Every structure is written in structure tokens, then in C-alpha cells.
């Protein structure tokens, strides 16, 4: 499984409070941090706050910027898998 630009875009747009992108049984999910205990086998990928901290302030990130973040996250997921 690889993180896509669409997954990161969904994470930025979600209405869920304090969301985190996780990988659970070969499926990406966006869940509130407080509900992570429901997914004991899940691998945490990134929180919205962490993603926003890595992107430029004050404007919507470009597809290229999100693609760069996805590439970095995928390399980290590969090293864990």
C-alpha cells in the first residue's frame, strides 16, 4: 500500500477533529486520534497537524508538495513493512 496525494488531501479536508491517517489491514483510514485503540494492528501514518507543519503556511498546498510528502511517507512505510 502506498499513500497517495488523494489520501493526504482527504486528511487536510476532513471535518474529523484531530484526525490521523492510519494503515489498517491494507486500507488507509482517517480516524480521530482518540479512536486509535479501536485499530490495534494499525500503523499510524501521519496526523493532520504534522502534515500541515510540513507544508507552506497560508495557502493550499500544491499537488507537487503533497506528492513529495507522500513519497517520504511511503519510504517510511516501506522501511517498517
HELIX and SHEET records of a PDB file:
HELIX    1   1 UNK A    5  UNK A   13  1                                   9    
HELIX    2   2 UNK A   33  UNK A   38  5                                   6    
HELIX    3   3 UNK A   48  UNK A   53  1                                   6    
HELIX    4   4 UNK A   63  UNK A   80  1                                  18    
SHEET    1   A 3 UNK A  27  UNK A  32  0                                        
SHEET    2   A 3 UNK A  19  UNK A  24 -1                                        
SHEET    3   A 3 UNK A  43  UNK A  47 -1                                        
END                                                                             
